[in-house]
Amino acid sequence: MLRTDPEGHGPVRFGPPLPEDGLPVLPELSAVLAAAASRGGQEPVGGGPALREAACGYWARRGLHCDPGRVAAAPGAPALLLALTAALGGDVLVPRPCAAWWAPYARLLGRPAFHVPTPPESGGVPDPYALLETVRRVRAEGGDPRLLVLSVADDPTATVAPPELLHETVEAAQGEGLHLVSDETWRDTLHDPHDTVLLSPAEMLPDRVTVVSDLAGALLPPGWPAAVARFPAGDDAYGLHARVLDVLTALDGRVAAPVAAAAGYALAEPEPVTARVRAAVRLHAHLAAAAHAAVIAAGALARPPRSGRHLYADLSPLRPALAAHGVGDAQELEDFLGARLGMPAPGGHRFGDGLEAPRVRLSTAALMAGSDSERAECLTSPTPLELPHVQRALIHLQSVFDDLRDDAQRGEPQR
């Protein structure tokens, strides 16, 4: 994560990567990749038939009918979003905050990216009234908004947008003629799937929503780049699909053959894969809840994490303590907490929040850092938070935030 100007706080050039799972690679996945290692080539642009069929099966199990002719695969979701943005044209709308990699692809193409506020209860999906007002303002200023990118299970906030909010936002977007890209990278990482309702915008608006999923969210290691896109129904979608393939061809955005084999295996969801996903989600849910408790106990603010492997914290109540350490904005907070915690703590400015807001995303994978055997033990332990290396990491996290709380309290005037 580099700044444009290492001495100042100018525009962010590079954003943080997706939160990793911090776990050893599933042996069955490694075996599939190894068996295909002799295939030195690449998949066709958009993915071969087997990979696209596997993606259709994955979505069909989630209630989204899929035609292999309306699927495209690429080496990571960023390549797909870049291709979609180029193919659709016009200006881009994104929530504030949003995934760090969304807005840069619009800027790379010379397209404005307009941030729309999200409601207090969740991130990832814009407030419908704020969306309508933003569209009105952009058009009044001569802009041409065409694309809205959103995520029901969100990075960076780790929240899940409620169905009623999603319905209102989708209806507002439809009324304004916007095409939606639903980033569903984290849909399989719900911490409590029995108590959390996740709906895809594609279920509500099947002819104007493209679904994108980076398999690094739940199914593949982040170093094996693969993502899939499901294009909507309707005649217009064929043209969009073709234009996206044109852009991927220009980028040479092909999935390596061994990675495609592993991706197809993971998308088919055999028992070893589903068991690993369940265990990993359960583990990260415990870690996220413990991190959330530590942050809240110190007086900071954070929505309870409901998905993913991360937590988004607002340290505004601790401003006096941060100021005493020379921390005045999100970049300085990123540097300060990263050094104190010994783990990445990207600031909220990476995700579209204002530089002046002291917000950070904390990843749970860093809380189980250790050897392969120690990290594997986290998956099988009935009490992973009591494992010595996890306990040490949590105590350290808590102590850093407790110190900030104590500093803030010492700086308060006597009543």
C-alpha positions in Angstrom: 0.0 0.0 0.0 1.8 3.1 -1.3 1.0 6.7 -1.3 1.4 8.8 -4.4 3.6 11.2 -2.3 5.4 9.4 0.5 5.8 12.8 2.3 2.2 13.9 2.0 -1.3 12.7 1.9 -2.2 13.0 -1.8 -4.4 10.7 -3.9 -4.1 7.0 -3.1 -2.4 5.2 -5.9 -2.6 1.6 -4.7 -5.2 0.1 -2.4 -5.0 -2.8 0.0 -5.7 -6.3 -1.2 -8.7 -8.4 -0.2 -8.5 -9.7 3.4 -6.9 -13.1 3.3 -8.1 -16.2 5.2 -4.6 -16.8 6.7 -5.0 -20.6 6.4 -3.0 -23.3 4.7 -4.3 -24.3 1.2 -6.9 -27.0 1.2 -5.0 -30.2 0.3 -7.6 -31.4 -2.2 -7.3 -28.0 -4.0 -3.6 -28.4 -4.1 -3.9 -31.8 -5.5 -6.2 -30.6 -8.3 -3.8 -27.7 -9.1 -0.8 -30.1 -9.1 -2.5 -32.6 -11.4 -3.1 -29.7 -13.9 0.4 -28.2 -13.5 1.6 -29.8 -16.7 -1.0 -27.7 -18.6 1.1 -24.7 -19.3 -1.5 -22.8 -21.3 -4.4 -20.5 -20.6 -8.1 -20.8 -20.8 -9.9 -19.1 -23.7 -10.9 -15.5 -23.1 -13.9 -15.6 -20.8 -13.1 -19.1 -19.6 -13.5 -22.6 -21.1 -16.7 -24.6 -21.1 -15.9 -26.6 -18.0 -15.2 -23.6 -15.9 -18.3 -21.7 -17.1 -20.5 -24.8 -16.5 -19.1 -25.0 -13.0 -19.9 -21.4 -12.4 -23.5 -22.0 -13.6 -23.9 -24.8 -11.2 -22.6 -22.6 -8.3 -25.2 -19.9 -9.0 -28.0 -22.3 -9.7 -27.5 -23.7 -6.1 -28.1 -20.1 -4.9 -31.3 -19.7 -6.9 -29.8 -17.8 -9.8 -30.4 -19.6 -13.2 -27.4 -19.3 -15.4 -26.6 -19.9 -19.0 -22.9 -20.7 -19.8 -23.1 -18.4 -22.7 -23.7 -15.5 -20.3 -20.7 -16.2 -18.1 -17.2 -14.9 -18.2 -14.2 -15.8 -16.2 -11.1 -13.7 -15.7 -7.9 -13.6 -13.5 -9.6 -11.8 -10.6 -12.6 -9.6 -10.2 -10.7 -6.3 -10.9 -10.2 -7.4 -14.5 -13.9 -8.1 -14.8 -14.9 -4.8 -13.3 -12.5 -2.9 -15.6 -14.0 -4.7 -18.6 -17.6 -4.0 -17.5 -16.8 -0.3 -16.8 -15.2 0.0 -20.2 -18.1 -1.8 -22.0 -20.9 0.1 -20.3 -19.4 3.6 -20.7 -20.7 6.6 -18.7 -20.0 7.6 -15.1 -19.8 5.2 -12.2 -21.6 5.4 -8.9 -20.2 3.5 -5.8 -21.2 3.5 -2.1 -19.1 5.4 0.5 -17.2 3.5 1.8 -16.6 0.8 -0.8 -14.1 -1.9 -1.7 -10.7 -0.2 -2.4 -10.4 -1.6 -5.9 -13.7 -0.3 -7.3 -13.2 3.4 -8.0 -9.6 3.2 -9.4 -10.8 1.3 -12.4 -13.2 4.1 -13.3 -10.4 6.7 -12.9 -8.1 4.5 -15.0 -10.6 4.8 -17.9 -11.0 8.5 -17.4 -14.5 8.1 -15.9 -15.7 10.0 -12.8 -16.6 7.8 -9.8 -19.2 9.4 -7.6 -19.5 8.2 -4.0 -23.0 7.8 -2.6 -23.6 7.7 1.2 -24.8 4.5 2.8 -27.3 4.3 5.7 -26.2 3.9 9.3 -27.1 0.3 9.7 -25.0 -1.2 6.9 -22.5 -0.5 4.1 -22.2 -1.7 0.6 -25.6 -0.6 -0.7 -26.3 3.2 -1.1 -29.1 4.9 0.6 -31.9 5.1 -2.1 -32.7 8.7 -1.6 -29.0 9.7 -1.6 -28.7 7.7 -4.8 -31.5 9.6 -6.5 -30.1 12.9 -5.4 -26.6 12.0 -6.6 -27.9 10.9 -10.0 -29.9 14.2 -10.3 -26.9 16.3 -9.3 -24.5 14.5 -11.7 -26.9 14.8 -14.6 -27.5 18.5 -13.8 -23.8 19.0 -14.0 -23.6 17.4 -17.4 -22.6 13.9 -16.3 -23.9 10.6 -17.6 -24.3 8.1 -14.7 -24.8 4.5 -16.1 -23.3 2.1 -13.7 -23.8 1.4 -10.0 -21.5 -1.0 -8.2 -22.7 -2.4 -4.9 -22.2 -5.3 -2.5 -24.7 -6.8 -0.2 -22.1 -8.6 1.9 -19.6 -5.8 2.1 -15.9 -5.0 2.1 -14.9 -2.9 4.0 -17.7 -2.7 6.6 -18.3 -6.5 7.0 -22.0 -5.8 7.1 -24.9 -7.4 5.2 -27.5 -5.0 3.8 -31.1 -5.8 4.8 -33.5 -6.9 2.0 -35.8 -3.9 2.4 -32.9 -1.5 1.8 -31.7 -3.4 -1.1 -35.2 -3.5 -2.7 -35.5 0.3 -2.4 -32.1 1.0 -3.8 -32.6 -1.4 -6.7 -35.9 0.2 -7.5 -34.3 3.6 -7.5 -31.5 2.4 -9.7 -34.0 0.8 -12.1 -36.0 4.0 -12.3 -32.9 5.9 -13.3 -31.9 3.4 -15.9 -28.7 2.3 -14.2 -26.9 -1.0 -14.8 -25.9 -2.7 -11.5 -22.8 -4.7 -10.8 -23.3 -6.8 -7.7 -20.0 -7.8 -6.2 -20.8 -11.0 -4.4 -17.3 -12.0 -3.4 -18.2 -12.4 0.3 -21.7 -13.9 0.0 -20.5 -17.3 1.2 -18.9 -15.9 4.3 -21.9 -15.0 6.4 -21.1 -15.4 10.1 -24.6 -16.5 11.0 -26.3 -17.7 7.8 -29.4 -18.9 9.7 -30.0 -15.5 11.1 -28.9 -13.3 8.1 -30.9 -12.9 5.0 -28.8 -12.2 1.9 -30.5 -11.4 -1.4 -28.8 -10.8 -4.7 -29.9 -7.8 -6.7 -30.0 -10.2 -9.6 -33.0 -11.9 -8.0 -34.9 -8.5 -8.0 -33.8 -7.1 -11.3 -32.7 -10.0 -13.5 -32.3 -8.0 -16.7 -30.1 -5.2 -15.4 -27.7 -6.8 -12.9 -24.3 -8.4 -13.6 -23.0 -10.5 -10.7 -19.3 -10.6 -10.1 -17.6 -13.0 -7.7 -13.9 -13.2 -6.9 -13.2 -16.8 -5.8 -10.6 -15.5 -3.3 -13.6 -14.6 -1.1 -14.3 -18.1 0.0 -13.2 -20.8 -2.5 -9.6 -20.2 -3.6 -6.3 -18.8 -2.1 -5.8 -15.1 -3.2 -2.6 -16.1 -5.0 -4.6 -18.2 -7.5 -6.5 -15.4 -9.3 -9.9 -16.4 -10.7 -13.2 -14.7 -10.8 -16.5 -15.2 -12.6 -19.3 -12.9 -13.9 -22.9 -13.8 -14.5 -24.5 -11.6 -17.1 -28.2 -10.7 -17.0 -31.0 -12.0 -19.1 -32.3 -10.0 -22.1 -31.1 -9.3 -25.6 -28.9 -6.4 -24.4 -26.9 -8.7 -22.2 -25.5 -10.5 -25.2 -24.0 -7.3 -26.5 -22.6 -6.5 -23.1 -21.1 -9.9 -22.8 -19.4 -9.6 -26.2 -18.0 -6.1 -25.4 -16.6 -7.4 -22.1 -14.9 -10.3 -23.9 -13.4 -7.7 -26.3 -11.9 -5.8 -23.4 -10.6 -9.0 -21.7 -9.0 -10.0 -25.1 -7.2 -6.6 -25.2 -6.0 -7.1 -21.7 -5.1 -10.8 -22.3 -7.2 -11.4 -19.3 -7.2 -15.2 -19.3 -7.2 -17.6 -16.4 -4.2 -19.9 -16.2 -5.1 -23.5 -17.0 -4.1 -25.0 -13.6 -5.9 -22.3 -11.7 -9.0 -22.8 -13.9 -8.9 -26.5 -13.0 -8.8 -25.6 -9.3 -11.5 -23.0 -9.7 -13.8 -25.5 -11.5 -13.3 -28.0 -8.7 -14.0 -25.4 -6.0 -17.1 -24.0 -7.8 -18.5 -27.6 -8.0 -18.4 -27.5 -4.1 -17.5 -31.0 -3.3 -17.5 -31.9 0.4 -13.9 -31.0 1.2 -14.5 -27.5 -0.2 -17.8 -26.9 1.6 -16.4 -28.3 4.9 -13.4 -25.9 4.7 -15.6 -23.0 3.9 -17.8 -23.7 6.9 -14.8 -24.1 9.2 -13.1 -21.0 7.9 -16.2 -18.9 8.2 -16.9 -20.1 11.7 -13.3 -19.4 12.7 -13.2 -15.8 11.3 -16.6 -15.1 12.8 -15.1 -15.9 16.3 -12.1 -13.7 15.6 -14.1 -10.9 14.2 -16.4 -10.9 17.2 -13.4 -10.8 19.6 -11.8 -8.0 17.7 -15.1 -6.1 17.6 -15.4 -6.5 21.4 -11.9 -5.1 21.9 -12.5 -2.1 19.7 -15.9 -1.3 21.3 -14.5 -1.7 24.8 -11.9 0.9 24.1 -14.5 3.4 23.1 -14.2 3.2 19.4 -17.1 2.6 17.0 -17.7 -0.3 14.7 -20.8 -2.1 13.3 -21.0 -5.7 14.3 -19.3 -7.8 11.6 -21.7 -10.1 9.8 -19.6 -11.4 6.9 -16.0 -11.6 5.6 -12.7 -11.6 7.4 -12.5 -8.0 8.5 -13.8 -5.2 10.8 -14.3 -1.5 10.0 -13.6 0.7 13.0 -14.1 4.4 13.5 -11.8 5.9 16.1 -13.4 9.3 16.3 -14.1 9.1 20.0 -10.4 8.5 20.6 -9.2 11.6 18.7 -7.6 13.3 21.7 -5.4 10.2 22.3 -4.6 10.0 18.6 -3.7 13.6 18.4 -1.2 13.2 21.3 0.5 10.6 19.1 0.6 13.0 16.1 -2.3 11.2 14.4 -4.5 13.7 12.6 -6.0 11.8 9.6 -6.6 8.3 8.2 -3.2 8.0 6.6 -1.4 8.8 9.9 -3.8 6.4 11.7 -2.9 3.7 9.2 0.8 4.2 9.8 0.4 4.4 13.6 -1.9 1.4 14.1 0.0 -0.7 11.5 3.2 -0.2 13.5 1.5 -0.7 16.9 -0.5 -3.7 15.9 2.2 -5.3 13.7 -0.5 -5.9 11.0 -2.0 -4.0 8.1 -4.6 -1.4 9.1 -5.5 0.4 5.9 -7.2 3.7 6.5 -10.7 4.6 5.5 -9.4 6.9 2.7 -8.5 3.7 0.9 -12.2 2.9 0.7 -13.5 6.3 -0.3 -14.1 7.8 3.2 -12.7 11.2 3.8 -9.0 11.5 4.8 -10.0 13.4 7.9 -12.1 10.5 9.3 -10.0 8.2 11.5 -11.3 4.9 10.2 -9.5 1.6 9.5 -10.1 -1.8 8.3 -8.7 -4.6 10.5 -8.3 -8.1 9.1 -8.9 -11.2 11.2 -6.3 -13.4 9.5 -3.5 -11.5 11.3 -4.9 -12.7 14.6 -3.9 -16.3 14.0 -0.4 -15.7 12.4 1.9 -18.6 13.1 3.2 -21.7 11.5 1.1 -23.8 9.1 0.4 -26.3 11.9 -0.7 -23.5 14.3 -3.0 -22.0 11.7 -4.4 -25.4 10.7 -5.1 -26.0 14.4 -7.4 -22.9 14.5 -9.7 -24.7 12.1 -10.2 -27.8 14.2 -10.1 -26.4 17.7 -13.5 -26.1 19.4 -12.1 -23.0 21.3 -9.7 -21.3 18.8 -9.6 -18.1 20.8 -8.0 -20.0 23.6 -5.1 -21.2 21.5 -1.9 -19.6 22.8 -0.9 -17.8 19.6 -4.4 -16.5 19.0 -4.7 -15.5 22.6 -1.5 -13.5 22.4 -2.6 -11.7 19.3 -6.0 -10.8 20.8 -4.3 -9.6 24.0 -2.0 -7.4 22.0 -4.9 -6.0 20.0 -6.8 -5.2 23.1 -3.8 -3.6 24.8 -3.2 -1.2 21.9 -6.8 -0.1 21.9 -7.0 0.0 25.7 -3.9 2.3 25.8 -5.7 4.7 23.4 -8.8 4.6 25.6 -6.7 5.4 28.7 -4.8 8.2 27.0 -8.1 9.7 25.9 -9.5 9.5 29.4 -6.4 11.1 30.9 -6.8 14.0 28.4 -10.5 14.7 29.4 -11.1 17.8 31.5 -12.1 17.2 35.1 -15.8 17.5 35.8 
